[in-house]
Structure formats: structure tokens, C-alpha cells
Amino acid sequence: MVLTSSKQPRKQRKALYNAPLHLRNNLMSAMLSKELKEKLNKNSIPLKKGDLVKVMRGNFKGVEGEVTNVSYRNYNVVVAGVVNKKQDGTEKSYPIHPSNLMIVKLDDSDDKRFKNANN
């Protein structure tokens, strides 16, 4: 999906920040595990609430959890089990960019999702 034909980083960033919400879904894609790649013949698929993902980069590398929230406005995903402890002892969810995640198991409650994935 091409938002702009320019190669300039500033214009690429501007296109990303000003992209309409209906196009941001494809930008919120994460890579698939080897088994899912072979099954779906795809390298990546847009994330959805309920998917089981593994964190591949950052402080939470190796943590597996279910996607609890997908924010198209901020380009981030909240994963169960990925939390920061605050000073007062409470836990706060830590948002992660989808490029740092790998989908281990897909949420199969939506039939349309798999029809689109096989195209």
C-alpha cells in the first residue's frame, strides 16, 4: 500500500501521520509464524483483538500474550502480560508497535478475515 510516491522521509512520515483510519488497518500488520506462513501463503496480516502474539523486540522480548487492544490512531497494540509497574505498585499496559510482534495464533471468529487472507 503506497500512501505517497515521494521518497523523502519527511513526506513519508507526513503521509503516515495523516493517513485515513480505513487505510491504517493494513499498516497495523505483524509477521506470521512459520506454521501460519505455510498455511496462509502470506508473510504478514493485520492484527486483530484476540490474536495470540509474541514480542520479538524490546524489553518484553519473548513474552507471549493475547492482543487486548489495537489503536489505529497511535499505531500501537496492547498485549496481555506486557505491563509496566508504576511507582505506586499498580500495573499499566505498555503499548507496542506491530512491527515488533509476531502472530502465533489467529483469532478465527471472523470468517471474512480468512477469505481476504487467501486472496
N, C-alpha and C positions, 0 to 999 in steps of 0.2 A: 504494500500500500504506500503510495507516494503522496505526501502532503504538499511538497513543493519540488520544483525541478532544480532549484538552486543547490549548489554545493557548499555555499558559505555557512559555517557553523551558526552564525547569529540568526540567519534566516531559517535554518533547520530548527533551532531552539524556539524561535517565534512561532513557527508552524505547529510545533509540538504543544506549546502552551496555549495556543489559540484554536486547537483542533476541536471540532464539534463533538459532543458527547457520543453521538451514534457512531463515530469513527474511532473513538478511543478504545472500544471493545477489542479491536484487533491489535492495538498497541499494548494491551494488557495480556500478552501471551507468554507462556512459560514453556520450556522444553519438556519433552516427554521422556520417560524412562525407556530403556532398550526394548522391553517387552511391549510397551504401548506403541513405540515407533514401528515395530514389525507388524503389529495388529492393525494399526490405522494408516500406515504408509504416510505418516506426517512427522515432521520434526517438532512442531510446536502447535499448541491450541490455546485459545483464550481461556483464562481462568474463570472459574465459577464457584460460588459459595457451595461448600460441601465436598470439593475435591481434596484428596489427600496429597500433600506436597512435602518435599524435603528441601531444607535450606542448604544451598550449595556454597554460598559465600558469606563472609562476615562473621560477627561474634557468635552467631547462633548456628554455625555450620554443623550439619549432621542432624539437626533436630527435625523430626517428622511431626506433622500435625495437620488438622483439617482447616481449610480456609473458612474463616468465620465472617469476613467482610472484604468486599472488593470496592475500592474507592476509585472511580474513573476520574474524578476531579483532581485528585492528588497523585494519581499514578502509583498507588501502593495497595498492598494486600495485608490483611491481618490474619495471622496463623495462630491457632490454638497451641499453647505451650511456649510461644515466643513472647516473653514478658520481661519488663524491666522492673526492678524493685525500687520503689521510691524511698525517700528519706524516712517517711513515717511508717514504713513497713508494708504499705499497700502495693499491689502489683498493677502495672499499667501495660496494656498491649503495645507491642512495638511494631510499627508498620515496616514492611519490606517491599522493595521494588520487585516486580515479577521476573525480571531478568536474572535474579539471584535464586530462583526457585526451580525445582524440577517436579513435574507431576508424576506421582507414583501410582495413584488410582483415581479414575474419573468418577464423578457423580453421575450415575446412569439414570437419574429420574427424568431427564429431558430427552425425548426421542429425536426431536429436531436437531439437537446438538450433534448427534452421530450421523444424521443424514448429511449435514453440512460438512462434517469432518471427512466423509468418504469421497467428497467431490474433488 
